[in-house]
Amino acid sequence: MALRSKTLRSILFALALFSWSGLCGQMAMAQEGGGPVSEDKPFAETFIILQLSDQDPDKQDSVLSVANNLIKHYGSPDLVDIEIIAFGPGMTLLLAGNKREQRISSLVENGVRFIGCMNTVDTMERSTGKRPELNEHTIPVQTGVAHVVERVGQGYILVRP
């Protein structure tokens, strides 16, 4: 029993140390005025990920409007880095033929990236027997929620309009 207790304490200490070092790194980055760095947007000062996990047309319109309003607010698409991540029912936004394709294309021209969850696409294929065709601007990631977690860890601000 003493060996298990000692091993458990060692593991807990290692986890605490790991968490502390990550927090220190984030604090140092914030103090240095640093933050995420985007190759696509080297002058961006604000980094935002908009989450869409709802197929409601009003929600989809809202997410697209929020992205557009953020670009206007910051005065230039170069000053804000925006990703829209769709997963679950929200993936309907990124299906080819969606009536919002024009708005998506316009936002892409302003540097907004549209990220799609391939786990959701796989589920859709299993349910229907056919793999859905995605909008040409969709950037695939295997697990949408994991992408959100990674981006938040990199300093992106998560917004769920």
C-alpha positions in Angstrom: 0.0 0.0 0.0 2.9 2.4 0.8 4.3 1.9 -2.7 1.0 2.8 -4.3 0.6 5.9 -2.1 4.1 7.0 -3.0 3.5 6.4 -6.7 0.2 8.3 -6.5 1.9 11.3 -4.8 4.7 11.3 -7.4 2.1 11.4 -10.2 0.1 14.1 -8.5 3.3 16.2 -8.0 4.3 15.7 -11.7 0.8 16.8 -12.8 0.9 19.9 -10.5 4.3 20.8 -11.8 3.2 20.4 -15.4 0.1 22.5 -14.8 2.2 25.2 -13.0 4.8 25.4 -15.8 2.0 25.8 -18.4 0.4 28.6 -16.3 3.8 30.3 -15.9 4.4 30.1 -19.6 1.0 31.6 -20.4 1.6 34.4 -17.8 5.0 35.2 -19.3 3.5 35.3 -22.8 0.8 37.7 -21.6 3.3 39.9 -19.8 5.5 40.1 -22.9 2.5 41.2 -24.9 2.7 38.0 -26.8 -0.1 35.8 -27.7 -1.0 33.4 -30.5 0.9 33.9 -33.7 -0.8 33.4 -37.0 1.2 32.9 -40.2 -1.9 33.9 -42.1 -2.4 37.1 -40.1 1.0 38.3 -38.8 -0.4 41.6 -37.6 -3.4 40.2 -35.8 -3.8 41.4 -32.2 -6.9 39.5 -31.3 -7.5 35.8 -31.8 -11.1 34.5 -31.7 -12.7 31.1 -32.4 -16.4 31.1 -32.9 -18.1 27.8 -32.1 -21.1 26.5 -34.0 -22.7 23.3 -32.8 -26.3 24.1 -33.8 -28.1 23.6 -37.1 -30.6 26.4 -36.4 -30.5 28.8 -39.4 -30.7 31.8 -37.0 -27.6 30.5 -35.1 -25.7 30.0 -38.3 -26.6 33.5 -39.5 -25.6 34.9 -36.1 -22.1 33.3 -36.2 -21.5 34.7 -39.7 -22.7 38.1 -38.6 -20.5 38.0 -35.5 -17.5 37.3 -37.6 -18.3 40.1 -40.0 -19.0 42.5 -37.1 -15.6 41.6 -35.5 -13.8 42.5 -38.7 -15.5 45.8 -38.8 -14.9 46.4 -35.1 -11.2 45.9 -35.4 -11.0 48.1 -38.5 -9.2 45.6 -40.7 -9.4 41.9 -41.3 -5.6 41.9 -40.8 -5.9 42.8 -37.1 -8.2 40.0 -36.0 -7.7 36.3 -36.6 -11.1 34.5 -36.7 -11.8 30.8 -37.0 -15.4 29.4 -37.2 -15.4 25.8 -35.9 -18.4 23.7 -36.8 -19.2 20.3 -35.3 -22.2 18.2 -34.5 -25.4 19.7 -36.0 -23.4 22.9 -36.8 -21.7 21.1 -39.6 -24.7 21.7 -41.8 -23.3 25.2 -42.3 -20.3 23.7 -44.1 -22.2 21.4 -46.4 -21.8 22.1 -50.1 -24.9 23.9 -51.5 -25.7 25.7 -48.2 -27.5 28.9 -49.0 -24.9 30.8 -47.0 -22.0 29.9 -49.3 -21.8 33.5 -50.6 -21.4 34.9 -47.1 -18.8 32.2 -46.3 -16.8 33.0 -49.4 -16.9 36.7 -48.5 -15.6 36.0 -45.0 -12.9 33.7 -46.4 -11.7 36.6 -48.6 -11.3 38.5 -45.3 -9.2 35.8 -43.8 -11.8 33.9 -41.7 -11.1 30.2 -41.6 -13.9 27.6 -41.5 -13.0 24.5 -39.6 -15.1 21.3 -39.9 -15.1 18.3 -37.6 -14.5 15.1 -39.6 -15.8 13.0 -36.7 -19.2 14.6 -37.4 -18.8 13.9 -41.1 -18.0 10.3 -40.4 -21.2 10.1 -38.2 -23.3 11.7 -40.9 -21.9 9.1 -43.4 -22.8 6.2 -41.1 -26.3 7.5 -40.6 -27.1 8.2 -44.3 -24.8 5.8 -46.1 -23.3 8.7 -48.1 -20.5 11.0 -47.2 -21.6 14.6 -47.4 -19.9 17.0 -49.7 -18.3 19.9 -47.9 -18.0 23.6 -48.9 -14.7 24.1 -50.7 -13.5 26.4 -47.9 -13.7 23.9 -45.2 -10.5 23.1 -43.4 -10.9 19.6 -41.9 -9.8 18.6 -38.4 -10.5 15.1 -37.0 -12.0 16.2 -33.7 -13.7 19.7 -33.6 -13.9 19.9 -29.8 -10.2 19.0 -29.5 -9.4 21.8 -32.0 -11.2 24.2 -29.7 -9.3 23.1 -26.7 -6.0 23.4 -28.5 -6.8 26.9 -29.8 -7.9 28.1 -26.3 -4.7 26.7 -25.0 -2.8 28.8 -27.6 -4.6 32.0 -26.4 -7.6 32.2 -28.7 -10.8 33.5 -27.1 -13.8 31.1 -27.5 -17.1 32.7 -28.3 -20.4 30.8 -28.6 -22.8 33.2 -30.3 
